[in-house]
Amino acid sequence: MQWMDNDKYGSSEQAVVKALLGARQALLEVRSTLRWIGEAAGVPIEPEPQTRILDITMNMEGVLLAGVPGAGGFDALFAITLGSSARDRVAHAWSTNGVLPLLVAEDPKGVNLENGDPREKEIASGIHSIKLE
């Protein structure tokens, strides 16, 4: 990919890009396997109309992942995009294909616990115990 060939990125940025591209490839393999399982079982896990929309979506600039969540069927799709312009392109493409997009975005503050949440101490201690390497 062109991102990996760019000299302006340091090794840590290249590692992130490589991991993201690996996730993308893994999801493509998962989708293929789920389609095969669905065909073998006679159950439309990723029905053809959704496959068409997802393939279009995955080929859009700025789309990292797109797939069918949960048990599959005709009820939902998801896409993870990199940036608002990619999100807007996906929303437009889906809308023109009869899919109602529900747009969500990360909070720039990250994950927050509401004051007074009875789970606050348990969750906070669990988060603080995580060691990232």
Secondary structure, DSSP 8 states (H G I E B T S, - for coil): -TTTT-TTS-HHHHHHHHHHHHHHHHHHHHHHHHHHHHHHHT--SS-HHHHHHHHHHHTSTTEEEEE--TT-SSS--EEEESSHHHHHHHHHHHHHTT---------TT-S---TT-TTHHHHHHHHHT----
